[in-house]
């Protein structure tokens, strides 16, 4: 019921149009590492039965043929006794909650540690151990000169799904600062696993106010159920799920996901009505 006037036009131009006119994009390739492709925590062994190698040509196309202002590769980089490793759940330097101490544990169980850090943790087979074969980026993945690398999960006692911060929110990585320094306002994500590290990374990107999307063809997941949950979260937060064609259009600044437009219009609406 508001009249479109000069003030409304100024708001629309500033909040909705300007981000597209000044769009600076970052491509985030999340954890495309040997252990997730064919190693100890291979994505294709999940119930979703998705093969990471099918995503590889799509990721390489994003890296080689499209234009981004910043490219970032993230890597799980775990110490050999990491808190997420099933084989080390009962190490003497950590303590499980009483209900988990007394039960037989299996890989992919969810447990609660009470010491030295209170945290809920999924137990995985040992993977992406620092400097080992499994932690290296897959040989078939294109490396782009001038790209940036973020290593995560290096703290023994706290896991890190997101490339922005650890799971407890204790320590932030340098990723947000890197993006701000380069005036990035849009993040395009892909990689492994769709329902874990890609999902958490893009969730954080949207929380930090970046226009965010996931390239579905360049991302593969472990669990069908968890991928459905991730898609619902993306929809709720305005994270666009895009294909290769839309990625190309974004890189050329020729078209943008409708989710981004809706999000910016919603922000303009809230500003007009004095909401946060």
Long-range contacts (C-beta under 8 A, 24 or more apart in sequence): 2-272, 8-272, 11-268, 11-271, 11-272, 12-268, 15-264, 15-267, 15-268, 15-271, 16-261, 16-264, 16-265, 16-268, 19-185, 19-186, 19-211, 19-264, 20-253, 20-256, 22-183, 22-185, 23-185, 23-186, 23-211, 23-250, 23-253, 23-256, 24-69, 24-70, 24-182, 24-183, 24-184, 24-185, 24-186, 25-68, 25-69, 25-70, 25-184, 25-186, 25-187, 25-188, 25-250, 25-251, 26-68, 26-69, 26-70, 26-71, 26-72, 26-179, 26-182, 26-184, 26-186, 26-187, 26-188, 27-62, 27-63, 27-66, 27-68, 27-70, 27-71, 27-72, 27-188, 27-189, 27-190, 28-72, 28-74, 28-163, 28-187, 28-188, 28-189, 28-190, 28-191, 28-201, 28-202, 28-205, 29-59, 29-62, 29-63, 29-71, 29-72, 29-73, 29-74, 29-141, 29-190, 29-191, 30-74, 30-163, 30-189, 30-190, 30-191, 30-192, 30-197, 30-198, 30-201, 30-219, 31-74, 31-75, 31-76, 31-128, 31-191, 31-192, 31-193, 31-197, 31-198, 32-56, 32-59, 32-73, 32-137, 32-138, 32-141, 32-191, 32-192, 33-75, 33-76, 33-128, 33-134, 33-135, 33-136, 33-137, 33-138, 33-192, 34-133, 34-134, 34-135, 34-136, 34-137, 34-138, 34-139, 35-76, 35-127, 35-128, 35-134, 35-135, 36-127, 36-128, 36-192, 36-193, 37-138, 37-192, 39-127, 39-133, 39-134, 40-125, 40-126, 40-127, 40-134, 41-124, 41-125, 41-127, 41-128, 43-192, 43-193, 43-220, 43-221, 43-222, 44-220, 45-222, 46-193, 46-221, 46-222, 46-223, 47-222, 47-223, 47-224, 47-225, 48-195, 48-220, 48-221, 48-222, 48-223, 48-224, 48-227, 50-194, 50-220, 50-221, 50-222, 51-220, 52-138, 52-192, 52-220, 53-140, 54-220, 55-190, 55-191, 55-192, 55-217, 55-218, 55-219, 55-220, 56-138, 56-140, 56-141, 58-190, 58-215, 58-217, 58-218, 58-244, 59-141, 59-142, 59-190, 59-191, 59-215, 59-218, 60-140, 60-141, 60-142, 61-244, 62-188, 62-190, 62-215, 62-218, 62-247, 63-141, 63-142, 63-144, 64-142, 64-144, 66-247, 66-248, 66-251, 67-251, 67-252, 68-188, 68-251, 69-182, 69-183, 69-184, 70-148, 70-178, 70-179, 70-182, 70-184, 71-144, 71-146, 71-147, 71-148, 72-147, 72-148, 72-149, 72-150, 72-163, 72-175, 72-178, 73-137, 73-143, 73-147, 73-148, 73-149, 73-150, 74-149, 74-150, 74-151, 74-152, 74-163, 74-175, 74-191, 74-197, 74-201, 75-128, 75-135, 75-137, 75-149, 75-150, 75-151, 75-152, 76-127, 76-128, 76-135, 76-152, 76-153, 76-160, 76-197, 77-128, 77-130, 77-135, 77-151, 77-152, 77-153, 77-154, 78-126, 78-127, 78-128, 78-129, 78-130, 78-135, 78-153, 78-154, 79-129, 79-130, 79-154, 79-156, 80-126, 80-129, 80-130, 81-156, 82-126, 82-129, 82-153, 82-156, 82-159, 83-113, 83-117, 83-119, 83-121, 83-156, 83-157, 83-158, 83-159, 84-121, 84-122, 84-123, 84-124, 84-153, 84-159, 85-123, 85-124, 85-125, 85-126, 85-127, 86-123, 86-124, 86-125, 86-126, 87-125, 87-126, 88-126, 89-123, 94-157, 113-157, 116-157, 117-157, 117-158, 117-168, 117-170, 119-157, 119-158, 119-159, 119-167, 119-168, 121-159, 128-153, 130-154, 148-178, 150-174, 150-175, 161-196, 161-197, 161-199, 161-200, 161-201, 162-197, 162-200, 162-201, 162-203, 162-204, 163-197, 163-201, 163-204, 164-201, 164-204, 164-205, 164-208, 165-204, 176-208, 179-210, 184-210, 185-210, 185-211, 186-210, 186-211, 186-212, 186-213, 186-250, 186-260, 187-211, 187-212, 187-213, 188-213, 188-214, 188-215, 188-242, 188-247, 188-250, 189-213, 189-214, 189-215, 189-219, 190-214, 190-215, 190-218, 190-219, 191-218, 191-219, 192-219, 192-220, 193-220, 193-221, 193-222, 194-219, 194-220, 194-221, 194-222, 194-227, 194-230, 195-221, 195-222, 195-223, 195-226, 195-227, 195-229, 195-230, 196-221, 196-222, 196-226, 198-230, 199-226, 199-230, 199-233, 199-234, 202-234, 202-239, 203-233, 203-237, 203-239, 206-237, 206-238, 206-239, 207-237, 211-256, 211-260, 211-263, 211-264, 212-237, 212-238, 212-239, 212-240, 213-239, 213-240, 213-241, 213-242, 213-246, 213-247, 213-250, 213-257, 213-259, 213-260, 214-239, 214-240, 214-241, 214-242, 215-242, 215-243, 215-244, 215-247, 216-241, 216-242, 216-243, 217-243, 217-244, 218-244, 238-262, 238-263, 238-266
